[in-house]
Amino acid sequence: MSEERFIDLETRLAHQDQLLNELNDVVTEQQAKIMQLEALCKSLIQRVRSVGDGVPADEAVDERPPHY
């Protein structure tokens, strides 16, 4: 194998290593964001359920008072 070809392969490998590290950083950031969004969704679900628990199911929310 010629030295020029060997240098070319080493250069390509170095670029691939750099790209792999950059992609790993992006995936790590995306995973952190996904975890934040999942926590937010769980929190919102709990809030909606707690609001729903405050009103009995058989009672209408927008019912007119009897004096109308």
PDB file of N, H, CA, C and O in Angstrom:
ATOM      1  N   MET A   1       0.858  -1.173   0.000  1.00  0.00           N
ATOM      2  CA  MET A   1       0.000   0.000   0.000  1.00  0.00           C
ATOM      3  C   MET A   1       0.897   1.226   0.000  1.00  0.00           C
ATOM      4  O   MET A   1       1.833   1.321   0.793  1.00  0.00           O
ATOM      5  N   SER A   2       0.607   2.159  -0.889  1.00  0.00           N
ATOM      6  H   SER A   2      -0.154   2.082  -1.533  1.00  0.00           H
ATOM      7  CA  SER A   2       1.443   3.350  -0.967  1.00  0.00           C
ATOM      8  C   SER A   2       1.185   4.264   0.233  1.00  0.00           C
ATOM      9  O   SER A   2       0.125   4.226   0.859  1.00  0.00           O
ATOM     10  N   GLU A   3       2.175   5.070   0.522  1.00  0.00           N
ATOM     11  H   GLU A   3       3.036   5.101   0.014  1.00  0.00           H
ATOM     12  CA  GLU A   3       2.061   5.968   1.676  1.00  0.00           C
ATOM     13  C   GLU A   3       0.957   7.000   1.445  1.00  0.00           C
ATOM     14  O   GLU A   3       0.265   7.392   2.385  1.00  0.00           O
ATOM     15  N   GLU A   4       0.793   7.438   0.200  1.00  0.00           N
ATOM     16  H   GLU A   4       1.355   7.120  -0.563  1.00  0.00           H
ATOM     17  CA  GLU A   4      -0.258   8.416  -0.117  1.00  0.00           C
ATOM     18  C   GLU A   4      -1.646   7.827   0.173  1.00  0.00           C
ATOM     19  O   GLU A   4      -2.512   8.499   0.733  1.00  0.00           O
ATOM     20  N   ARG A   5      -1.836   6.593  -0.209  1.00  0.00           N
ATOM     21  H   ARG A   5      -1.133   6.047  -0.665  1.00  0.00           H
ATOM     22  CA  ARG A   5      -3.127   5.923   0.044  1.00  0.00           C
ATOM     23  C   ARG A   5      -3.352   5.734   1.543  1.00  0.00           C
ATOM     24  O   ARG A   5      -4.470   5.894   2.032  1.00  0.00           O
ATOM     25  N   PHE A   6      -2.295   5.396   2.262  1.00  0.00           N
ATOM     26  H   PHE A   6      -1.386   5.267   1.865  1.00  0.00           H
ATOM     27  CA  PHE A   6      -2.379   5.223   3.702  1.00  0.00           C
ATOM     28  C   PHE A   6      -2.762   6.542   4.381  1.00  0.00           C
ATOM     29  O   PHE A   6      -3.592   6.541   5.291  1.00  0.00           O
ATOM     30  N   ILE A   7      -2.187   7.643   3.966  1.00  0.00           N
ATOM     31  H   ILE A   7      -1.513   7.645   3.227  1.00  0.00           H
ATOM     32  CA  ILE A   7      -2.506   8.965   4.505  1.00  0.00           C
ATOM     33  C   ILE A   7      -3.963   9.325   4.201  1.00  0.00           C
ATOM     34  O   ILE A   7      -4.664   9.883   5.046  1.00  0.00           O
ATOM     35  N   ASP A   8      -4.406   9.002   2.990  1.00  0.00           N
ATOM     36  H   ASP A   8      -3.837   8.549   2.304  1.00  0.00           H
ATOM     37  CA  ASP A   8      -5.797   9.264   2.614  1.00  0.00           C
ATOM     38  C   ASP A   8      -6.768   8.489   3.518  1.00  0.00           C
ATOM     39  O   ASP A   8      -7.781   9.031   3.962  1.00  0.00           O
ATOM     40  N   LEU A   9      -6.449   7.227   3.782  1.00  0.00           N
ATOM     41  H   LEU A   9      -5.626   6.786   3.422  1.00  0.00           H
ATOM     42  CA  LEU A   9      -7.295   6.414   4.668  1.00  0.00           C
ATOM     43  C   LEU A   9      -7.307   6.972   6.092  1.00  0.00           C
ATOM     44  O   LEU A   9      -8.354   7.012   6.738  1.00  0.00           O
ATOM     45  N   GLU A  10      -6.146   7.400   6.575  1.00  0.00           N
ATOM     46  H   GLU A  10      -5.295   7.368   6.050  1.00  0.00           H
ATOM     47  CA  GLU A  10      -6.082   7.986   7.919  1.00  0.00           C
ATOM     48  C   GLU A  10      -6.900   9.284   7.987  1.00  0.00           C
ATOM     49  O   GLU A  10      -7.576   9.546   8.982  1.00  0.00           O
ATOM     50  N   THR A  11      -6.833  10.073   6.946  1.00  0.00           N
ATOM     51  H   THR A  11      -6.283   9.860   6.138  1.00  0.00           H
ATOM     52  CA  THR A  11      -7.598  11.322   6.897  1.00  0.00           C
ATOM     53  C   THR A  11      -9.088  11.035   6.914  1.00  0.00           C
ATOM     54  O   THR A  11      -9.838  11.675   7.650  1.00  0.00           O
ATOM     55  N   ARG A  12      -9.522  10.075   6.104  1.00  0.00           N
ATOM     56  H   ARG A  12      -8.913   9.554   5.506  1.00  0.00           H
ATOM     57  CA  ARG A  12     -10.937   9.704   6.092  1.00  0.00           C
ATOM     58  C   ARG A  12     -11.396   9.200   7.457  1.00  0.00           C
ATOM     59  O   ARG A  12     -12.483   9.540   7.923  1.00  0.00           O
ATOM     60  N   LEU A  13     -10.561   8.393   8.087  1.00  0.00           N
ATOM     61  H   LEU A  13      -9.678   8.116   7.709  1.00  0.00           H
ATOM     62  CA  LEU A  13     -10.898   7.862   9.400  1.00  0.00           C
ATOM     63  C   LEU A  13     -11.021   8.991  10.424  1.00  0.00           C
ATOM     64  O   LEU A  13     -11.924   8.975  11.261  1.00  0.00           O
ATOM     65  N   ALA A  14     -10.131   9.954  10.362  1.00  0.00           N
ATOM     66  H   ALA A  14      -9.397   9.968   9.682  1.00  0.00           H
ATOM     67  CA  ALA A  14     -10.197  11.088  11.288  1.00  0.00           C
ATOM     68  C   ALA A  14     -11.483  11.876  11.084  1.00  0.00           C
ATOM     69  O   ALA A  14     -12.112  12.286  12.060  1.00  0.00           O
ATOM     70  N   HIS A  15     -11.889  12.098   9.829  1.00  0.00           N
ATOM     71  H   HIS A  15     -11.379  11.765   9.036  1.00  0.00           H
ATOM     72  CA  HIS A  15     -13.139  12.818   9.537  1.00  0.00           C
ATOM     73  C   HIS A  15     -14.347  12.013  10.018  1.00  0.00           C
ATOM     74  O   HIS A  15     -15.307  12.578  10.541  1.00  0.00           O
ATOM     75  N   GLN A  16     -14.293  10.714   9.843  1.00  0.00           N
ATOM     76  H   GLN A  16     -13.513  10.255   9.419  1.00  0.00           H
ATOM     77  CA  GLN A  16     -15.406   9.875  10.295  1.00  0.00           C
ATOM     78  C   GLN A  16     -15.507   9.876  11.818  1.00  0.00           C
ATOM     79  O   GLN A  16     -16.608   9.879  12.370  1.00  0.00           O
ATOM     80  N   ASP A  17     -14.373   9.873  12.489  1.00  0.00           N
ATOM     81  H   ASP A  17     -13.479   9.870  12.041  1.00  0.00           H
ATOM     82  CA  ASP A  17     -14.392   9.950  13.953  1.00  0.00           C
ATOM     83  C   ASP A  17     -15.002  11.269  14.419  1.00  0.00           C
ATOM     84  O   ASP A  17     -15.801  11.298  15.355  1.00  0.00           O
ATOM     85  N   GLN A  18     -14.619  12.350  13.761  1.00  0.00           N
ATOM     86  H   GLN A  18     -13.969  12.327  13.001  1.00  0.00           H
ATOM     87  CA  GLN A  18     -15.166  13.660  14.110  1.00  0.00           C
ATOM     88  C   GLN A  18     -16.672  13.691  13.871  1.00  0.00           C
ATOM     89  O   GLN A  18     -17.425  14.181  14.712  1.00  0.00           O
ATOM     90  N   LEU A  19     -17.107  13.172  12.738  1.00  0.00           N
ATOM     91  H   LEU A  19     -16.495  12.774  12.055  1.00  0.00           H
ATOM     92  CA  LEU A  19     -18.532  13.141  12.418  1.00  0.00           C
ATOM     93  C   LEU A  19     -19.297  12.273  13.410  1.00  0.00           C
ATOM     94  O   LEU A  19     -20.401  12.628  13.825  1.00  0.00           O
ATOM     95  N   LEU A  20     -18.728  11.159  13.785  1.00  0.00           N
ATOM     96  H   LEU A  20     -17.832  10.870  13.448  1.00  0.00           H
ATOM     97  CA  LEU A  20     -19.357  10.267  14.760  1.00  0.00           C
ATOM     98  C   LEU A  20     -19.524  10.974  16.109  1.00  0.00           C
ATOM     99  O   LEU A  20     -20.565  10.847  16.754  1.00  0.00           O
ATOM    100  N   ASN A  21     -18.517  11.705  16.524  1.00  0.00           N
ATOM    101  H   ASN A  21     -17.671  11.809  15.999  1.00  0.00           H
ATOM    102  CA  ASN A  21     -18.615  12.456  17.781  1.00  0.00           C
ATOM    103  C   ASN A  21     -19.685  13.549  17.698  1.00  0.00           C
ATOM    104  O   ASN A  21     -20.434  13.756  18.652  1.00  0.00           O
ATOM    105  N   GLU A  22     -19.758  14.236  16.578  1.00  0.00           N
ATOM    106  H   GLU A  22     -19.149  14.067  15.803  1.00  0.00           H
ATOM    107  CA  GLU A  22     -20.787  15.269  16.398  1.00  0.00           C
ATOM    108  C   GLU A  22     -22.185  14.661  16.415  1.00  0.00           C
ATOM    109  O   GLU A  22     -23.098  15.207  17.033  1.00  0.00           O
ATOM    110  N   LEU A  23     -22.346  13.541  15.740  1.00  0.00           N
ATOM    111  H   LEU A  23     -21.604  13.097  15.237  1.00  0.00           H
ATOM    112  CA  LEU A  23     -23.646  12.866  15.727  1.00  0.00           C
ATOM    113  C   LEU A  23     -24.018  12.369  17.122  1.00  0.00           C
ATOM    114  O   LEU A  23     -25.183  12.432  17.514  1.00  0.00           O
ATOM    115  N   ASN A  24     -23.048  11.884  17.860  1.00  0.00           N
ATOM    116  H   ASN A  24     -22.101  11.833  17.542  1.00  0.00           H
ATOM    117  CA  ASN A  24     -23.292  11.438  19.223  1.00  0.00           C
ATOM    118  C   ASN A  24     -23.769  12.605  20.092  1.00  0.00           C
ATOM    119  O   ASN A  24     -24.676  12.440  20.907  1.00  0.00           O
ATOM    120  N   ASP A  25     -23.162  13.775  19.919  1.00  0.00           N
ATOM    121  H   ASP A  25     -22.426  13.909  19.256  1.00  0.00           H
ATOM    122  CA  ASP A  25     -23.589  14.958  20.670  1.00  0.00           C
ATOM    123  C   ASP A  25     -25.032  15.329  20.344  1.00  0.00           C
ATOM    124  O   ASP A  25     -25.809  15.669  21.237  1.00  0.00           O
ATOM    125  N   VAL A  26     -25.384  15.262  19.077  1.00  0.00           N
ATOM    126  H   VAL A  26     -24.753  14.986  18.352  1.00  0.00           H
ATOM    127  CA  VAL A  26     -26.748  15.587  18.664  1.00  0.00           C
ATOM    128  C   VAL A  26     -27.742  14.596  19.260  1.00  0.00           C
ATOM    129  O   VAL A  26     -28.794  14.993  19.764  1.00  0.00           O
ATOM    130  N   VAL A  27     -27.415  13.326  19.205  1.00  0.00           N
ATOM    131  H   VAL A  27     -26.561  13.004  18.796  1.00  0.00           H
ATOM    132  CA  VAL A  27     -28.315  12.297  19.756  1.00  0.00           C
ATOM    133  C   VAL A  27     -28.462  12.479  21.262  1.00  0.00           C
ATOM    134  O   VAL A  27     -29.557  12.321  21.802  1.00  0.00           O
ATOM    135  N   THR A  28     -27.376  12.807  21.939  1.00  0.00           N
ATOM    136  H   THR A  28     -26.486  12.936  21.500  1.00  0.00           H
ATOM    137  CA  THR A  28     -27.425  13.033  23.381  1.00  0.00           C
ATOM    138  C   THR A  28     -28.330  14.217  23.710  1.00  0.00           C
ATOM    139  O   THR A  28     -29.138  14.138  24.635  1.00  0.00           O
ATOM    140  N   GLU A  29     -28.202  15.308  22.967  1.00  0.00           N
ATOM    141  H   GLU A  29     -27.545  15.372  22.216  1.00  0.00           H
ATOM    142  CA  GLU A  29     -29.067  16.476  23.168  1.00  0.00           C
ATOM    143  C   GLU A  29     -30.526  16.124  22.896  1.00  0.00           C
ATOM    144  O   GLU A  29     -31.412  16.543  23.641  1.00  0.00           O
ATOM    145  N   GLN A  30     -30.780  15.370  21.849  1.00  0.00           N
ATOM    146  H   GLN A  30     -30.060  15.030  21.244  1.00  0.00           H
ATOM    147  CA  GLN A  30     -32.145  14.984  21.520  1.00  0.00           C
ATOM    148  C   GLN A  30     -32.741  14.104  22.616  1.00  0.00           C
ATOM    149  O   GLN A  30     -33.915  14.254  22.956  1.00  0.00           O
ATOM    150  N   GLN A  31     -31.952  13.196  23.168  1.00  0.00           N
ATOM    151  H   GLN A  31     -30.999  13.074  22.892  1.00  0.00           H
ATOM    152  CA  GLN A  31     -32.448  12.334  24.235  1.00  0.00           C
ATOM    153  C   GLN A  31     -32.801  13.155  25.469  1.00  0.00           C
ATOM    154  O   GLN A  31     -33.817  12.900  26.116  1.00  0.00           O
ATOM    155  N   ALA A  32     -31.972  14.133  25.795  1.00  0.00           N
ATOM    156  H   ALA A  32     -31.147  14.341  25.269  1.00  0.00           H
ATOM    157  CA  ALA A  32     -32.263  14.998  26.936  1.00  0.00           C
ATOM    158  C   ALA A  32     -33.566  15.768  26.707  1.00  0.00           C
ATOM    159  O   ALA A  32     -34.383  15.898  27.618  1.00  0.00           O
ATOM    160  N   LYS A  33     -33.753  16.274  25.495  1.00  0.00           N
ATOM    161  H   LYS A  33     -33.089  16.169  24.755  1.00  0.00           H
ATOM    162  CA  LYS A  33     -34.981  17.011  25.166  1.00  0.00           C
ATOM    163  C   LYS A  33     -36.194  16.088  25.227  1.00  0.00           C
ATOM    164  O   LYS A  33     -37.246  16.485  25.728  1.00  0.00           O
ATOM    165  N   ILE A  34     -36.061  14.875  24.729  1.00  0.00           N
ATOM    166  H   ILE A  34     -35.206  14.552  24.322  1.00  0.00           H
ATOM    167  CA  ILE A  34     -37.154  13.901  24.785  1.00  0.00           C
ATOM    168  C   ILE A  34     -37.535  13.625  26.231  1.00  0.00           C
ATOM    169  O   ILE A  34     -38.718  13.553  26.560  1.00  0.00           O
ATOM    170  N   MET A  35     -36.546  13.471  27.088  1.00  0.00           N
ATOM    171  H   MET A  35     -35.584  13.530  26.821  1.00  0.00           H
ATOM    172  CA  MET A  35     -36.825  13.208  28.498  1.00  0.00           C
ATOM    173  C   MET A  35     -37.547  14.393  29.145  1.00  0.00           C
ATOM    174  O   MET A  35     -38.453  14.200  29.955  1.00  0.00           O
ATOM    175  N   GLN A  36     -37.148  15.617  28.788  1.00  0.00           N
ATOM    176  H   GLN A  36     -36.412  15.774  28.129  1.00  0.00           H
ATOM    177  CA  GLN A  36     -37.829  16.807  29.296  1.00  0.00           C
ATOM    178  C   GLN A  36     -39.280  16.841  28.831  1.00  0.00           C
ATOM    179  O   GLN A  36     -40.183  17.127  29.617  1.00  0.00           O
ATOM    180  N   LEU A  37     -39.500  16.551  27.557  1.00  0.00           N
ATOM    181  H   LEU A  37     -38.766  16.319  26.918  1.00  0.00           H
ATOM    182  CA  LEU A  37     -40.851  16.567  27.007  1.00  0.00           C
ATOM    183  C   LEU A  37     -41.727  15.480  27.621  1.00  0.00           C
ATOM    184  O   LEU A  37     -42.915  15.700  27.858  1.00  0.00           O
ATOM    185  N   GLU A  38     -41.148  14.310  27.879  1.00  0.00           N
ATOM    186  H   GLU A  38     -40.183  14.131  27.686  1.00  0.00           H
ATOM    187  CA  GLU A  38     -41.908  13.238  28.528  1.00  0.00           C
ATOM    188  C   GLU A  38     -42.321  13.657  29.936  1.00  0.00           C
ATOM    189  O   GLU A  38     -43.450  13.404  30.356  1.00  0.00           O
ATOM    190  N   ALA A  39     -41.411  14.294  30.663  1.00  0.00           N
ATOM    191  H   ALA A  39     -40.493  14.499  30.323  1.00  0.00           H
ATOM    192  CA  ALA A  39     -41.738  14.761  32.011  1.00  0.00           C
ATOM    193  C   ALA A  39     -42.828  15.826  31.957  1.00  0.00           C
ATOM    194  O   ALA A  39     -43.726  15.842  32.799  1.00  0.00           O
ATOM    195  N   LEU A  40     -42.750  16.707  30.976  1.00  0.00           N
ATOM    196  H   LEU A  40     -42.021  16.694  30.292  1.00  0.00           H
ATOM    197  CA  LEU A  40     -43.775  17.738  30.814  1.00  0.00           C
ATOM    198  C   LEU A  40     -45.121  17.118  30.486  1.00  0.00           C
ATOM    199  O   LEU A  40     -46.143  17.539  31.029  1.00  0.00           O
ATOM    200  N   CYS A  41     -45.140  16.140  29.620  1.00  0.00           N
ATOM    201  H   CYS A  41     -44.311  15.798  29.178  1.00  0.00           H
ATOM    202  CA  CYS A  41     -46.388  15.461  29.270  1.00  0.00           C
ATOM    203  C   CYS A  41     -47.000  14.782  30.486  1.00  0.00           C
ATOM    204  O   CYS A  41     -48.209  14.868  30.702  1.00  0.00           O
ATOM    205  N   LYS A  42     -46.177  14.110  31.281  1.00  0.00           N
ATOM    206  H   LYS A  42     -45.195  14.041  31.106  1.00  0.00           H
ATOM    207  CA  LYS A  42     -46.681  13.459  32.489  1.00  0.00           C
ATOM    208  C   LYS A  42     -47.271  14.487  33.446  1.00  0.00           C
ATOM    209  O   LYS A  42     -48.324  14.263  34.043  1.00  0.00           O
ATOM    210  N   SER A  43     -46.588  15.605  33.585  1.00  0.00           N
ATOM    211  H   SER A  43     -45.732  15.787  33.100  1.00  0.00           H
ATOM    212  CA  SER A  43     -47.076  16.668  34.459  1.00  0.00           C
ATOM    213  C   SER A  43     -48.410  17.214  33.966  1.00  0.00           C
ATOM    214  O   SER A  43     -49.329  17.433  34.755  1.00  0.00           O
ATOM    215  N   LEU A  44     -48.512  17.430  32.664  1.00  0.00           N
ATOM    216  H   LEU A  44     -47.766  17.252  32.023  1.00  0.00           H
ATOM    217  CA  LEU A  44     -49.760  17.940  32.095  1.00  0.00           C
ATOM    218  C   LEU A  44     -50.897  16.931  32.244  1.00  0.00           C
ATOM    219  O   LEU A  44     -52.034  17.311  32.523  1.00  0.00           O
ATOM    220  N   ILE A  45     -50.594  15.664  32.062  1.00  0.00           N
ATOM    221  H   ILE A  45     -49.670  15.356  31.836  1.00  0.00           H
ATOM    222  CA  ILE A  45     -51.608  14.620  32.240  1.00  0.00           C
ATOM    223  C   ILE A  45     -52.111  14.628  33.677  1.00  0.00           C
ATOM    224  O   ILE A  45     -53.314  14.522  33.918  1.00  0.00           O
ATOM    225  N   GLN A  46     -51.194  14.755  34.631  1.00  0.00           N
ATOM    226  H   GLN A  46     -50.218  14.842  34.436  1.00  0.00           H
ATOM    227  CA  GLN A  46     -51.601  14.793  36.035  1.00  0.00           C
ATOM    228  C   GLN A  46     -52.470  16.011  36.323  1.00  0.00           C
ATOM    229  O   GLN A  46     -53.449  15.911  37.063  1.00  0.00           O
ATOM    230  N   ARG A  47     -52.123  17.158  35.747  1.00  0.00           N
ATOM    231  H   ARG A  47     -51.328  17.239  35.146  1.00  0.00           H
ATOM    232  CA  ARG A  47     -52.925  18.371  35.954  1.00  0.00           C
ATOM    233  C   ARG A  47     -54.321  18.213  35.376  1.00  0.00           C
ATOM    234  O   ARG A  47     -55.307  18.598  36.005  1.00  0.00           O
ATOM    235  N   VAL A  48     -54.404  17.650  34.189  1.00  0.00           N
ATOM    236  H   VAL A  48     -53.604  17.337  33.678  1.00  0.00           H
ATOM    237  CA  VAL A  48     -55.710  17.460  33.561  1.00  0.00           C
ATOM    238  C   VAL A  48     -56.542  16.483  34.386  1.00  0.00           C
ATOM    239  O   VAL A  48     -57.737  16.700  34.584  1.00  0.00           O
ATOM    240  N   ARG A  49     -55.926  15.426  34.860  1.00  0.00           N
ATOM    241  H   ARG A  49     -54.955  15.250  34.698  1.00  0.00           H
ATOM    242  CA  ARG A  49     -56.662  14.459  35.683  1.00  0.00           C
ATOM    243  C   ARG A  49     -57.118  15.084  36.997  1.00  0.00           C
ATOM    244  O   ARG A  49     -58.225  14.811  37.461  1.00  0.00           O
ATOM    245  N   SER A  50     -56.277  15.919  37.596  1.00  0.00           N
ATOM    246  H   SER A  50     -55.378  16.141  37.219  1.00  0.00           H
ATOM    247  CA  SER A  50     -56.665  16.543  38.862  1.00  0.00           C
ATOM    248  C   SER A  50     -57.793  17.546  38.652  1.00  0.00           C
ATOM    249  O   SER A  50     -58.659  17.688  39.516  1.00  0.00           O
ATOM    250  N   VAL A  51     -57.795  18.236  37.531  1.00  0.00           N
ATOM    251  H   VAL A  51     -57.092  18.121  36.830  1.00  0.00           H
ATOM    252  CA  VAL A  51     -58.903  19.145  37.221  1.00  0.00           C
ATOM    253  C   VAL A  51     -60.166  18.330  36.981  1.00  0.00           C
ATOM    254  O   VAL A  51     -61.249  18.719  37.418  1.00  0.00           O
ATOM    255  N   GLY A  52     -60.035  17.220  36.301  1.00  0.00           N
ATOM    256  H   GLY A  52     -59.155  16.904  35.946  1.00  0.00           H
ATOM    257  CA  GLY A  52     -61.176  16.354  36.036  1.00  0.00           C
ATOM    258  C   GLY A  52     -61.728  15.732  37.306  1.00  0.00           C
ATOM    259  O   GLY A  52     -62.927  15.464  37.389  1.00  0.00           O
ATOM    260  N   ASP A  53     -60.870  15.497  38.304  1.00  0.00           N
ATOM    261  H   ASP A  53     -59.896  15.715  38.236  1.00  0.00           H
ATOM    262  CA  ASP A  53     -61.317  14.915  39.565  1.00  0.00           C
ATOM    263  C   ASP A  53     -62.136  15.895  40.387  1.00  0.00           C
ATOM    264  O   ASP A  53     -62.920  15.478  41.239  1.00  0.00           O
ATOM    265  N   GLY A  54     -61.970  17.191  40.149  1.00  0.00           N
ATOM    266  H   GLY A  54     -61.333  17.531  39.457  1.00  0.00           H
ATOM    267  CA  GLY A  54     -62.679  18.201  40.921  1.00  0.00           C
ATOM    268  C   GLY A  54     -64.147  18.323  40.571  1.00  0.00           C
ATOM    269  O   GLY A  54     -64.915  18.853  41.374  1.00  0.00           O
ATOM    270  N   VAL A  55     -64.571  17.857  39.408  1.00  0.00           N
ATOM    271  H   VAL A  55     -63.947  17.427  38.756  1.00  0.00           H
ATOM    272  CA  VAL A  55     -65.955  17.969  38.955  1.00  0.00           C
ATOM    273  C   VAL A  55     -66.546  16.574  38.848  1.00  0.00           C
ATOM    274  O   VAL A  55     -66.016  15.738  38.116  1.00  0.00           O
ATOM    275  N   PRO A  56     -67.638  16.301  39.567  1.00  0.00           N
ATOM    276  CA  PRO A  56     -68.274  14.991  39.427  1.00  0.00           C
ATOM    277  C   PRO A  56     -68.756  14.750  38.003  1.00  0.00           C
ATOM    278  O   PRO A  56     -69.169  15.679  37.309  1.00  0.00           O
ATOM    279  N   ALA A  57     -68.700  13.504  37.580  1.00  0.00           N
ATOM    280  H   ALA A  57     -68.365  12.749  38.144  1.00  0.00           H
ATOM    281  CA  ALA A  57     -69.045  13.162  36.192  1.00  0.00           C
ATOM    282  C   ALA A  57     -70.516  13.397  35.893  1.00  0.00           C
ATOM    283  O   ALA A  57     -70.855  13.728  34.757  1.00  0.00           O
ATOM    284  N   ASP A  58     -71.413  13.237  36.880  1.00  0.00           N
ATOM    285  H   ASP A  58     -71.137  12.968  37.803  1.00  0.00           H
ATOM    286  CA  ASP A  58     -72.842  13.396  36.616  1.00  0.00           C
ATOM    287  C   ASP A  58     -73.289  14.852  36.681  1.00  0.00           C
ATOM    288  O   ASP A  58     -74.431  15.153  36.333  1.00  0.00           O
ATOM    289  N   GLU A  59     -72.434  15.752  37.110  1.00  0.00           N
ATOM    290  H   GLU A  59     -71.506  15.508  37.392  1.00  0.00           H
ATOM    291  CA  GLU A  59     -72.790  17.166  37.213  1.00  0.00           C
ATOM    292  C   GLU A  59     -72.330  17.901  35.954  1.00  0.00           C
ATOM    293  O   GLU A  59     -71.166  17.811  35.562  1.00  0.00           O
ATOM    294  N   ALA A  60     -73.252  18.626  35.329  1.00  0.00           N
ATOM    295  H   ALA A  60     -74.197  18.700  35.648  1.00  0.00           H
ATOM    296  CA  ALA A  60     -72.902  19.376  34.123  1.00  0.00           C
ATOM    297  C   ALA A  60     -72.165  20.651  34.530  1.00  0.00           C
ATOM    298  O   ALA A  60     -72.555  21.309  35.494  1.00  0.00           O
ATOM    299  N   VAL A  61     -71.119  20.998  33.814  1.00  0.00           N
ATOM    300  H   VAL A  61     -70.803  20.463  33.030  1.00  0.00           H
ATOM    301  CA  VAL A  61     -70.298  22.148  34.152  1.00  0.00           C
ATOM    302  C   VAL A  61     -70.990  23.446  33.744  1.00  0.00           C
ATOM    303  O   VAL A  61     -70.958  24.413  34.505  1.00  0.00           O
ATOM    304  N   ASP A  62     -71.606  23.494  32.581  1.00  0.00           N
ATOM    305  H   ASP A  62     -71.632  22.709  31.963  1.00  0.00           H
ATOM    306  CA  ASP A  62     -72.221  24.717  32.058  1.00  0.00           C
ATOM    307  C   ASP A  62     -73.728  24.739  32.262  1.00  0.00           C
ATOM    308  O   ASP A  62     -74.445  25.371  31.486  1.00  0.00           O
ATOM    309  N   GLU A  63     -74.203  24.082  33.259  1.00  0.00           N
ATOM    310  H   GLU A  63     -73.621  23.569  33.889  1.00  0.00           H
ATOM    311  CA  GLU A  63     -75.645  24.031  33.497  1.00  0.00           C
ATOM    312  C   GLU A  63     -76.138  25.375  33.999  1.00  0.00           C
ATOM    313  O   GLU A  63     -75.475  26.002  34.826  1.00  0.00           O
ATOM    314  N   ARG A  64     -77.307  25.839  33.510  1.00  0.00           N
ATOM    315  H   ARG A  64     -77.845  25.330  32.838  1.00  0.00           H
ATOM    316  CA  ARG A  64     -77.893  27.095  33.947  1.00  0.00           C
ATOM    317  C   ARG A  64     -78.453  26.946  35.353  1.00  0.00           C
ATOM    318  O   ARG A  64     -78.973  25.890  35.712  1.00  0.00           O
ATOM    319  N   PRO A  65     -78.348  27.991  36.139  1.00  0.00           N
ATOM    320  CA  PRO A  65     -78.954  27.943  37.457  1.00  0.00           C
ATOM    321  C   PRO A  65     -80.483  27.837  37.344  1.00  0.00           C
ATOM    322  O   PRO A  65     -81.047  28.257  36.333  1.00  0.00           O
ATOM    323  N   PRO A  66     -81.158  27.291  38.348  1.00  0.00           N
ATOM    324  CA  PRO A  66     -82.584  27.049  38.241  1.00  0.00           C
ATOM    325  C   PRO A  66     -83.434  28.315  38.183  1.00  0.00           C
ATOM    326  O   PRO A  66     -84.596  28.220  37.790  1.00  0.00           O
ATOM    327  N   HIS A  67     -82.931  29.490  38.548  1.00  0.00           N
ATOM    328  H   HIS A  67     -81.987  29.568  38.867  1.00  0.00           H
ATOM    329  CA  HIS A  67     -83.760  30.695  38.526  1.00  0.00           C
ATOM    330  C   HIS A  67     -83.905  31.330  37.156  1.00  0.00           C
ATOM    331  O   HIS A  67     -84.585  32.350  37.036  1.00  0.00           O
ATOM    332  N   TYR A  68     -83.291  30.767  36.108  1.00  0.00           N
ATOM    333  H   TYR A  68     -82.739  29.939  36.206  1.00  0.00           H
ATOM    334  CA  TYR A  68     -83.453  31.319  34.754  1.00  0.00           C
ATOM    335  C   TYR A  68     -84.654  30.753  34.080  1.00  0.00           C
ATOM    336  O   TYR A  68     -84.943  31.105  32.936  1.00  0.00           O
TER     337      TYR A  68
END
